[in-house]
Amino acid sequence: IPQLRNWLRHKIVLSLDQKDDDLLWKLASSSVLLMPIPTRTSWIMEELLVPWVHYVPLNITTTTSSSSSSSSSPTTLEKKKRSNSNETTKTTNQLYHHYQKQQTTIRHQYYNIMEMVQWIRTHDDEARKIAERATLFVYDLWYHPDATRDNEEIKKEILRRYSKYWQTSNNY
């Protein structure tokens, strides 16, 4: 794959998506991987990856801001339709004021990417060791002499769990 070969020439690779299907090759690439601390696990066993050992962790700063939600306020026609009785008028006014006060929260996530790239540039030996350990992690996962046996045990355990979960009862 030409695009993959081009990516593998880089000293640093980035993974911001927690559902990154390319994480395995990024770990194996001999490049330094920048990523947030994993919040999920898959067959790659992300929970075993150690920050500053297998990858350079990115910190996430989340900020929120509010903006008026004018698009969600009822239109004049909607208000007229609702105001057929005093009860409806009261409810409509309450709803209208609720919509006027409603705020839309916007979340912005910022990563300290530039700070970590600078760290990698100024700590070349440490960064190289992190990349090597990430590659060894993948090697152990796939190519270690025990990997085939381990993978078979994992497959059996997955099948056992699925069988238990999907087991039909005799009550039907």
C-alpha positions in Angstrom: 0.0 0.0 0.0 1.8 3.2 -1.1 0.1 5.4 1.4 1.1 3.1 4.3 4.7 3.0 3.1 4.7 6.8 3.0 3.4 7.0 6.6 6.0 4.6 7.8 8.7 7.1 6.9 7.7 9.5 9.6 9.3 9.6 13.0 5.9 10.3 14.7 2.5 8.9 14.1 -0.7 10.2 15.6 -3.8 8.3 16.8 -6.7 10.5 18.1 -9.6 8.1 17.4 -10.3 5.6 20.2 -11.7 3.3 17.5 -8.5 3.4 15.5 -8.3 0.3 13.3 -4.8 1.3 12.3 -3.4 1.2 15.8 -1.7 -2.1 15.4 0.5 -1.0 12.4 1.1 2.3 14.2 2.5 0.5 17.2 4.6 -1.8 14.9 5.8 1.1 12.7 9.0 1.9 14.6 7.6 5.4 14.8 6.8 7.2 18.0 3.0 6.9 18.6 1.2 10.0 20.0 -2.2 9.1 21.4 -4.6 9.8 24.4 -4.7 7.2 27.1 -7.0 4.5 25.8 -10.5 4.3 27.2 -11.5 1.1 25.5 -10.0 -2.2 24.7 -10.0 -4.5 21.7 -8.1 -7.5 20.6 -5.0 -5.3 20.6 -5.3 -5.1 24.4 -5.0 -1.4 24.6 -5.3 -1.6 28.4 -1.8 -3.2 28.5 -0.2 -0.2 26.7 1.7 1.9 29.2 2.1 5.7 28.6 5.8 6.8 28.2 6.7 3.1 27.7 4.7 2.2 24.5 3.5 5.6 23.4 3.7 9.3 24.3 0.4 10.2 25.9 -1.7 13.2 24.8 -3.6 15.2 27.4 -7.1 16.2 26.5 -8.4 19.6 27.7 -12.1 19.9 27.2 -13.8 23.3 27.3 -17.4 24.1 27.0 -19.1 27.2 25.6 -22.7 28.1 25.3 -24.6 29.8 22.6 -28.2 30.7 22.3 -30.3 28.2 20.5 -32.4 30.4 18.3 -33.3 27.6 15.9 -35.1 25.6 18.6 -37.4 28.4 19.7 -41.0 28.0 18.5 -42.1 30.0 15.5 -44.9 32.6 15.7 -47.2 30.3 13.8 -46.5 27.5 16.3 -47.2 29.9 19.2 -50.6 30.9 17.6 -51.6 27.3 17.1 -50.9 26.5 20.7 -52.7 29.6 22.2 -56.3 28.5 21.6 -57.2 28.5 25.3 -55.9 30.2 28.5 -54.4 26.9 29.6 -52.6 26.4 26.3 -51.5 30.1 26.3 -49.9 29.7 29.7 -48.2 26.4 28.7 -47.0 28.0 25.4 -45.5 31.0 27.2 -43.7 28.7 29.6 -42.4 26.7 26.7 -41.4 29.8 24.8 -39.4 31.1 27.7 -37.9 27.7 28.2 -36.7 27.8 24.6 -35.4 31.3 25.0 -33.3 30.4 28.0 -32.1 27.1 26.5 -28.4 27.1 25.8 -26.6 24.7 23.4 -23.4 23.4 24.9 -20.5 23.1 22.5 -17.6 20.9 23.6 -14.1 21.6 22.3 -11.3 19.2 22.8 -7.7 20.3 22.6 -4.7 18.0 22.7 -1.2 19.0 23.6 0.2 17.7 20.3 2.7 20.4 19.7 4.1 20.2 23.2 4.6 16.4 22.9 6.1 16.7 19.4 8.6 19.2 20.9 9.3 16.7 23.7 10.0 14.0 21.1 12.4 16.2 19.2 14.4 17.2 22.3 14.4 13.7 23.8 15.5 11.6 20.8 16.9 8.6 22.7 13.9 8.3 25.0 11.5 8.6 22.0 13.4 5.9 20.1 13.1 3.6 23.1 9.4 4.2 23.3 9.0 3.3 19.6 11.1 0.2 20.0 9.0 -1.0 23.0 5.8 -0.4 21.0 7.1 -2.5 18.2 8.1 -5.2 20.7 4.6 -5.1 22.1 3.2 -6.0 18.7 5.9 -8.6 18.1 4.9 -10.3 21.4 1.3 -10.1 20.6 1.7 -11.7 17.2 5.0 -13.4 16.6 6.2 -14.6 20.0 6.5 -18.5 20.1 3.6 -18.5 22.7 1.4 -16.2 20.6 -0.3 -18.9 18.6 -1.2 -20.8 21.7 -2.3 -17.7 23.5 -4.5 -16.7 20.5 -6.1 -20.1 20.5 -6.9 -19.8 24.2 -8.3 -16.3 23.7 -10.5 -17.6 20.8 -11.8 -20.5 23.0 -12.6 -18.1 25.8 -14.5 -15.8 23.5 -16.5 -18.7 22.1 -17.2 -19.9 25.7 -18.5 -16.5 26.7 -20.6 -16.1 23.5 -22.0 -19.6 24.0 -22.9 -18.8 27.6 -24.4 -15.5 26.6 -26.4 -16.8 23.7 -27.4 -20.1 25.3 -31.1 -20.8 24.8 -33.1 -21.9 27.7 -35.2 -25.0 27.6 -38.3 -23.0 28.6 -39.2 -22.3 24.9 
